[in-house]
Amino acid sequence: MVREWVEEKPVVLIDDSDVVKPEGYKFEALGIVRDGSESTDKKSVYKKGYHVTEAVAITRSKQPVSIFSRIHSSSEKDYISANTVTFEAIEQSVKLLGKATFVMDRGYDDNKMFLKMDDLRQDYVIRLTAKRKVLYHGKWTPVTELRDRRKGKIKINLRYHNSDHTAYLSHVKVQITASRKPVWLVLVYGITEHPMMLATNISLASKDDVTRIAQCYFSRWRIEEYFRCKKTVFDFENFRVRSLSAINALNFYITICMAYLAFVSMKPSSSQIYLNIWEAADPIKMKVFFFGYRIAAGIARILDAAHEGCKSWFKPIRQKFKQLSFLTA
């Protein structure tokens, strides 16, 4: 079903989140994770919990829908690495969607990741860290040096962290350390304190191509909203089951519910179910970019009116009474 919901050229967002259980003692393979809700760029807060690796595809209505979700911990028996889980997410995405564009943040600036993308022949847009070096004019050059040499000449309006921004883009052809294959370095000025540095293997032949790469990367905020919605609407972290298999089973059911929210967002605005849910949600702000909270609120208010549950919505099917007989016909 999800394959039918995405664009012809699908975009897949890969990211990690966390599930913290600071007071937990009996949960299986409970590890230590960075608490994303309390950590900042300058200070990291670590608590007991689990890692969550997610692969999210963007639907035609520009809403996220998960195609891979795994809760895991480095304390698990026979655990290999976080990269192993990430590679599994990528492989499952490729199996489902075929050729796609994978968008990842700085945490995935890893030579192994670039080699994996090349091996699977997938397109990518990966944000680079300040430590990265690239081959430029036959010389290994810090990517920050190229960033500081140039200035953005392509003006573009972008949405970042729920705010509209004006950015300026520049691009230069380089080679990445991992495979020495040619890639494009796209520089984004004017959004953050230090210009963003994006590496892509997608060919850039025009200003529009450069703009599309920047827009593709900035669609990343949708997976951040996805995680936030998952935790807020479904109280994701407030589970009591203790085995990892049971925790992942609960995560699977939440993933199905989140997929249904994406499915409803694709309905025509004139459809009856869409109108009913929208009316029940009774929103204050009419225009939003992420529909998860609103659709979930509308469905919850509709179900609140069903005091007797959903059994009364369906006519029970009763079998005809059959008299037990010891006589043959």
N, C-alpha and C positions, 0 to 999 in steps of 0.2 A: 504493500500500500504506500509506504513512504517513497518508494522509487517513483511512483506516479505523482507525488506531491511536489517534487523538486524541479528546478529548472533543467533545461536540456544540458547546460554546462554547470553541474552542481558545485556548490561551495560547501566545504566541510570544515568546521571549526573544531580544533583539538585543544583541550585545556584540562587542568587539574583543579580540584577543589578539595575541601576537607570536611570531615565529620568529627567534631570534637566531643569527647565524653570525659571531661575533667575529673568527675567524681567516680568514674567507672573503675572497677577492679576485677570483675568476673567475665568481662567480654573476651572472646577468643582473639588471641594474637593482637591485643591492643598495643599500638605503637605510639610514637611521638610525632606530631605533625605541626606545621606552622599554621597558626590560627589566622586565616585570611581576614576575618572580621575585625581583629584587633591589631594586626600588624600594619606597619607603614613601610615606606621606602627606606627610612632611616633606622627603624627598629622592628625586629621580628619577635613575635610572642609564640612560644611553643607550648603545646598542651597534649595530653593523651588523646588519641583518636585514630582515625583511618584516612587514607588517601582515597580520592574519588577521581577516576579517569573517565572523561566523557568525550564522545565524538558526536557533534551536532550538525545536522544538515539544515540548510536554509530553504524553506518552502517558497512556493511562488508568491505567497502573501508576505514574504520576508520575515516569517516567524521561525524560531528554532524548533527542531524535532530531533530527539536523540536516536542514534543508530548504534551506539555502543555505550554502556555504562557499567563500570566495575568498581566496587569498593574493595580495597586491598591494603595490606600492611607489610612493612619490611620485617615484621616479627613472625610472619607466617612460616611454617615449615616448608622447606624446599623453595622459598621465595628467591627469585633471581635478581630482578631489578625493576625499577619503575619504567625504564625504557622498553622492557619486554612487554609490559601491559600496553604501553603506548603503541608499539608496533602491532600488537594484536588488534587494537582499535583501528589503526590505519588499514590493515589487511582486511578486516571485516567491512570497512567502508568501501574499499576497492571492489570487494566481492559483490557488494550490494549495488553500487552505483557505477562501477567501471572507472573511466577517466574522470577525475575531479580536481579541483583546486583546493589544497589544504592550507589553512591559515592558522599560524601559531605565533605565540608571544615569545619573549626573550628566553624563557625557561627552556625552550626547545632549540636554541642556538647551539647545536651539537653536531660535530662531524658525522656521527653515526646517523643522525636524522637526515642530513643531506644525502648521504650514501643510500639510505633506505628509500628516499623519494626517487633518486635516480634509478635504483634497482627495480622499483615498481612502475617507473615511467609516469610519474604523477607530477602535476604542476604544484607549485607551492609559493606562498608568501610568508616569510619568516622574519620576525623582527630580530635584529642583531644586538648583541651586547657590546659594551665599550671595549672589551678585551679582544674582539675578533680582528684578525688580520686578513687582508685580501691581496691577491696578486694584481698589481696595477702597473702597466708598462714594464713588465718583467721584474718588478721589485715588490717584495712583501711589504705592504703598507698598512699601518693601523687604520681601521675604518673611520676612527674619529678624526684622523688627519684629513682624509678626503671630505668628511663632513664639514670641517672647519674651513676648508679651502673654497667651498662652493657657496652659492646663494640660490635660493629658490626663485625660479622665473615663471613657473606655471601657477596661477592663482586658482584656488578651489575652495568651495564652501563644504565643510565636513561637520558631522555630528559626533561628538566625543563626550562620554560620561553625561549623556542626556542634555548636552548644551551644544549650541551651534557655534562653529569657529571658522575663521578664515585662515587657510594654510597656504603655503607656497612650496612647490615641489621642484626637485631637481633629480637628475638620474645620470648614472655613469656605468659603463660596462667594465666589469672586473672578472676575476676568477676566484672561486671559493677554495679554501684550504683543503677541504675534504677530497675532492676529485679533480680539482683544477679545471673543471668545466666552466665555460663562460656563463655568467649570471649578470643580472642587472641590479645595481644598488640604487634604490629609490630613497631619496632624502626628503623628509617632511619637516618644514620649518614653521614655527609660529604656534604650535599646539602645546608643547611641553617645554620645560626649562631648557633641555638639550634636544636638538633636532632628532627625530626618530630615523632609524636606519633600517630599511627593509630590503631583504634579498629575495629575488624571484627569478625563476628560470623561464618565465613567460616572455616571449619576444615583445619588445617595445619599439613600435615603428612610428608612433605619433604621440602628440600631447594627450589625446584621448586615452591611449593605452596606459600612459603613466597615471592618469587620473583614475582609471579603473582599478589599478593595483592599489592605490591609496584607499579608495572606497572599499575595496575588498578587505583590506586589513582592518579598517575601522568598523566593519560589520562584526568584529570580534565582541563588541559590547553586548551582542545578543546572547552569547553564551554566558556572560556574567549575569545578565538578567535572568537567564534560564536557571542558573544555580540559586539566585536569590529567591526566585518564585518557588522553586522546589522546596526550599527551606521554610519559606514564609507560609505558603498556602497549605502545604502538606505536612508541616512540622517535621521535616525530614530528619533532624537530629534527635528527635525525642522518641527513640525506639527503646524497647525493653528486651527484645530477643538478644541472645548473647553469642550464638554461633555465627560465623561469617557467612555460611550458606543461607541461614535464615535472614540475616541482614541484607544480603544481596537479593533474596526473594522479595522482601519488602521494597527494596529499591526498584526491582523490575515492575512491580505493580504501580509504583509512583510514576515510572517512565511511561507506562501505558496511559495513565491519566493525563500526563503532560502531553503525550501525543494526541490525545483527544482534544485538548485545548487548541493545539495547532490545527487539527482537522476542522474544528468549528470556525477558526479564523479564516479559513479558505472558502467558507460558504458565501454566496452572494449576499450583499447587504439587504436584498429584498426578500431573502428566504425567511420563512416563518420561524424556524428554530433560531436563526440569528437574531431576528427582531425580538423574540420572546426573551432570550437570554440578555440581550442588550437592555431591554426595558426593565427586567428584574434587577439588573446590576445598578440601575439608576445612577449613572456616572455624573460627577460634577464637571469634569473636564472631558469634552467630547473627543478631541483629537489626541490619540496616543500612538506610539510607535511599537510598543510591546503589549499584546492583547491578553497575555496569560492571566494577570490578576483580575481583569474585568470579566472575562469569560468564566473564570472560576467562581467569582463572587455571584454572578448571575445564576449559575447552575446551583450553587449552594442555597441561594434564597428560594429558588424554585423547589428544591428538595425539602427545604424547611417546612413547606406547606403540606408535605405528605406525612401527616402525623401517624398514619397506620403503616408506613412503609410502602414498598412498591408492589406487594402481593395483590392488593386490590385493583391494580392497574391491568391485570391479566386475568382472563377467564380460566379457571382451573379445568384441566382436562381429566375427567374421571372415567375409569374403565367401567364397562357394563358389568353388572353383577352376574356371576356365573355360578349356577347351582352345581355343587359337587355331586356326581352321579356314578354309581357303580355298575349301571346298566349299559350295555353296548347298544348301538343303534341297530 
